[in-house]
Amino acid sequence: MLLFVTDPASAAPPPAFDLSTGNTARIVAVTAAVLAAAVLITIVAGRRLVRPLTRLTEAATRTGGFPVVAVDRRDEIGHLAAALNDLDARRLAVERRRREMVGDVAHELRTPLTNIRSWLEAAQDGLAVTDRTLVDLLLEEAVLLQRVIDDLRDLAAADAGDLRLHPVACDVHEVLRQVADAHRGTAAHAGVTLSLPDGPPAHVVADPDRLRQIIGNLVSNAIRHTPPGGLVTLRPVPNGVEVADTGTGIAPEDLPRVFDRFWRADASRSRATGGSGLGLAIARKLAQAHAGDLRVSSTPGAGAVFTLTLPPTDSSRGLLVARAPSERRGRKKQGA
């Protein structure tokens, strides 16, 4: 405890600190030394921290992408370097898929365009007769070209999240019947039997047009890969649909790539089995747009089974779903 005695009559306040010149000089010197040491340590630590960040920045901004950065640290800088390496690997994979897709699109569009141009030039030079057969051939190639363009448009809309769905309560058996009727001619021409077992009504909430598109793509794929005398079966399953065939099946190593765009099991990219390689990719995208999924299982030589699953629902909930705009327009026209 300190006791300060002052003169009340004195107007001048006592000094707060009464230090000698020597003590003041020592305090200033110590303070300057501490500040200098702090600045020096900050500069050294900052350089050690900024140096790897500078290398990462230079690598990331280098034209043509950055090379793999050596990860020799376990701190935040090391985690950042590992993340950049992973980002570069994914970028290279995306770029590779983009180049492959551009080449595949060019291939798919070039084939029908080349056929159309060849026949038109032959007709112009008088080498081909412009008759009904030629017109039918040109129309078939134009339809194929239009189908590829529509498939690419659907995939682009699905990737951008712009797919428009109009979910309503629909009977799976009715949808399967419509798809089977639409493909019986193709199946009969290929010597394949379409089977649709009878069963009780099974209601799901989905876009009927998109649901028919999904199942239609699965049925078309099954018919193409089923030899004459084979069987393609369409049957409802709980909250979904199953399309099974007795075709050639899919090799286990090919199963992960079945839903890849433009992928075909035939490495020669032959059109012997038809198709553009987009049907299954679109079917899965549409299933996922319904908050569902599309899976495949197969035994080589014994066929494949594609299973479409949709979110669970019940008939009472389905009755509360509004009709699609196309159905409402149809009702109005009938009433008129």
GIZIPE-V701191 format. One record per residue. N is the residue number from 1. RES is the residue in three letters. D_FIRST is the distance of its C-alpha to the first C-alpha in Angstrom with 2 decimals. Layout:
{{N,RES,D_FIRST} {N,RES,D_FIRST}}
//
This chain:
{{1,MET,0.00} {2,LEU,3.79} {3,LEU,6.71} {4,PHE,9.99} {5,VAL,13.18} {6,THR,16.37} {7,ASP,19.92} {8,PRO,21.26} {9,ALA,24.67} {10,SER,23.94} {11,ALA,25.28} {12,ALA,23.88} {13,PRO,20.58} {14,PRO,18.09} {15,PRO,18.49} {16,ALA,16.49} {17,PHE,16.88} {18,ASP,17.82} {19,LEU,19.78} {20,SER,22.56} {21,THR,26.05} {22,GLY,26.11} {23,ASN,23.03} {24,THR,24.49} {25,ALA,27.82} {26,ARG,26.50} {27,ILE,24.78} {28,VAL,28.05} {29,ALA,30.11} {30,VAL,28.26} {31,THR,28.43} {32,ALA,32.12} {33,ALA,32.84} {34,VAL,31.33} {35,LEU,33.34} {36,ALA,36.43} {37,ALA,36.15} {38,ALA,35.71} {39,VAL,38.74} {40,LEU,40.78} {41,ILE,40.07} {42,THR,40.90} {43,ILE,44.15} {44,VAL,45.21} {45,ALA,44.45} {46,GLY,46.08} {47,ARG,49.20} {48,ARG,49.51} {49,LEU,49.21} {50,VAL,51.51} {51,ARG,54.19} {52,PRO,55.66} {53,LEU,55.39} {54,THR,57.34} {55,ARG,59.99} {56,LEU,60.30} {57,THR,60.60} {58,GLU,63.29} {59,ALA,65.15} {60,ALA,65.02} {61,THR,66.25} {62,ARG,68.99} {63,THR,72.46} {64,GLY,74.32} {65,GLY,71.32} {66,PHE,68.72} {67,PRO,69.43} {68,VAL,67.73} {69,VAL,64.22} {70,ALA,63.16} {71,VAL,60.47} {72,ASP,58.43} {73,ARG,55.04} {74,ARG,53.71} {75,ASP,51.03} {76,GLU,51.50} {77,ILE,53.52} {78,GLY,55.87} {79,HIS,56.32} {80,LEU,57.11} {81,ALA,59.66} {82,ALA,61.29} {83,ALA,61.47} {84,LEU,63.10} {85,ASN,65.59} {86,ASP,66.48} {87,LEU,66.85} {88,ASP,69.18} {89,ALA,71.25} {90,ARG,71.66} {91,ARG,72.51} {92,LEU,75.21} {93,ALA,76.56} {94,VAL,76.71} {95,GLU,78.39} {96,ARG,80.89} {97,ARG,81.69} {98,ARG,82.05} {99,ARG,84.55} {100,GLU,86.42} {101,MET,86.54} {102,VAL,87.82} {103,GLY,90.51} {104,ASP,91.41} {105,VAL,91.63} {106,ALA,93.82} {107,HIS,96.02} {108,GLU,96.42} {109,LEU,97.25} {110,ARG,99.46} {111,THR,101.84} {112,PRO,103.16} {113,LEU,103.08} {114,THR,105.12} {115,ASN,107.66} {116,ILE,107.98} {117,ARG,108.41} {118,SER,110.93} {119,TRP,113.11} {120,LEU,112.96} {121,GLU,113.95} {122,ALA,116.74} {123,ALA,117.99} {124,GLN,117.78} {125,ASP,119.85} {126,GLY,122.36} {127,LEU,121.50} {128,ALA,120.36} {129,VAL,122.09} {130,THR,119.99} {131,ASP,120.86} {132,ARG,119.13} {133,THR,118.01} {134,LEU,116.24} {135,VAL,114.57} {136,ASP,113.38} {137,LEU,112.00} {138,LEU,110.13} {139,LEU,108.80} {140,GLU,107.55} {141,GLU,105.68} {142,ALA,104.22} {143,VAL,103.06} {144,LEU,101.41} {145,LEU,99.68} {146,GLN,98.52} {147,ARG,97.21} {148,VAL,95.08} {149,ILE,93.67} {150,ASP,92.91} {151,ASP,91.19} {152,LEU,89.02} {153,ARG,88.16} {154,ASP,87.15} {155,LEU,84.95} {156,ALA,83.30} {157,ALA,82.65} {158,ALA,81.22} {159,ASP,78.90} {160,ALA,77.69} {161,GLY,77.27} {162,ASP,79.95} {163,LEU,82.41} {164,ARG,83.54} {165,LEU,84.24} {166,HIS,85.86} {167,PRO,85.30} {168,VAL,87.68} {169,ALA,88.93} {170,CYS,91.80} {171,ASP,93.99} {172,VAL,93.67} {173,HIS,97.32} {174,GLU,98.53} {175,VAL,96.54} {176,LEU,97.86} {177,ARG,101.39} {178,GLN,101.11} {179,VAL,99.81} {180,ALA,102.53} {181,ASP,105.25} {182,ALA,104.02} {183,HIS,104.15} {184,ARG,107.31} {185,GLY,109.45} {186,THR,107.29} {187,ALA,107.12} {188,ALA,110.89} {189,HIS,111.51} {190,ALA,109.31} {191,GLY,110.99} {192,VAL,107.78} {193,THR,107.65} {194,LEU,104.97} {195,SER,104.08} {196,LEU,102.25} {197,PRO,102.22} {198,ASP,102.42} {199,GLY,99.49} {200,PRO,97.73} {201,PRO,95.91} {202,ALA,92.48} {203,HIS,90.30} {204,VAL,87.49} {205,VAL,85.57} {206,ALA,86.27} {207,ASP,87.91} {208,PRO,91.61} {209,ASP,92.56} {210,ARG,89.76} {211,LEU,90.44} {212,ARG,94.09} {213,GLN,93.02} {214,ILE,90.85} {215,ILE,93.58} {216,GLY,96.26} {217,ASN,94.49} {218,LEU,94.19} {219,VAL,97.86} {220,SER,99.02} {221,ASN,97.09} {222,ALA,98.52} {223,ILE,102.09} {224,ARG,101.79} {225,HIS,100.69} {226,THR,103.09} {227,PRO,106.52} {228,PRO,109.75} {229,GLY,110.26} {230,GLY,106.54} {231,LEU,104.63} {232,VAL,101.66} {233,THR,100.15} {234,LEU,97.98} {235,ARG,96.27} {236,PRO,93.36} {237,VAL,90.41} {238,PRO,87.51} {239,ASN,85.77} {240,GLY,87.75} {241,VAL,90.89} {242,GLU,92.28} {243,VAL,94.84} {244,ALA,96.45} {245,ASP,99.22} {246,THR,101.41} {247,GLY,101.14} {248,THR,100.20} {249,GLY,96.56} {250,ILE,93.50} {251,ALA,92.37} {252,PRO,88.94} {253,GLU,87.61} {254,ASP,88.74} {255,LEU,87.14} {256,PRO,83.73} {257,ARG,85.59} {258,VAL,87.97} {259,PHE,85.96} {260,ASP,85.31} {261,ARG,86.92} {262,PHE,90.26} {263,TRP,90.14} {264,ARG,93.45} {265,ALA,94.30} {266,ASP,97.20} {267,ALA,95.74} {268,SER,98.75} {269,ARG,97.66} {270,SER,101.20} {271,ARG,102.20} {272,ALA,104.47} {273,THR,102.30} {274,GLY,101.46} {275,GLY,98.14} {276,SER,95.56} {277,GLY,92.77} {278,LEU,90.75} {279,GLY,91.94} {280,LEU,89.61} {281,ALA,86.61} {282,ILE,87.30} {283,ALA,87.89} {284,ARG,84.48} {285,LYS,82.76} {286,LEU,84.49} {287,ALA,83.53} {288,GLN,79.88} {289,ALA,80.13} {290,HIS,81.15} {291,ALA,77.98} {292,GLY,80.35} {293,ASP,81.39} {294,LEU,84.49} {295,ARG,84.93} {296,VAL,87.78} {297,SER,89.06} {298,SER,92.13} {299,THR,94.32} {300,PRO,96.33} {301,GLY,99.98} {302,ALA,99.32} {303,GLY,97.88} {304,ALA,94.54} {305,VAL,92.75} {306,PHE,90.56} {307,THR,88.40} {308,LEU,86.98} {309,THR,84.21} {310,LEU,83.00} {311,PRO,80.11} {312,PRO,81.03} {313,THR,82.51} {314,ASP,84.94} {315,SER,88.01} {316,SER,86.39} {317,ARG,83.65} {318,GLY,86.24} {319,LEU,88.22} {320,LEU,85.32} {321,VAL,85.13} {322,ALA,86.72} {323,ARG,89.84} {324,ALA,89.71} {325,PRO,90.78} {326,SER,94.01} {327,GLU,94.95} {328,ARG,94.23} {329,ARG,96.37} {330,GLY,99.12} {331,ARG,99.12} {332,LYS,99.37} {333,LYS,102.30} {334,GLN,104.08} {335,GLY,103.56} {336,ALA,104.91}}
//
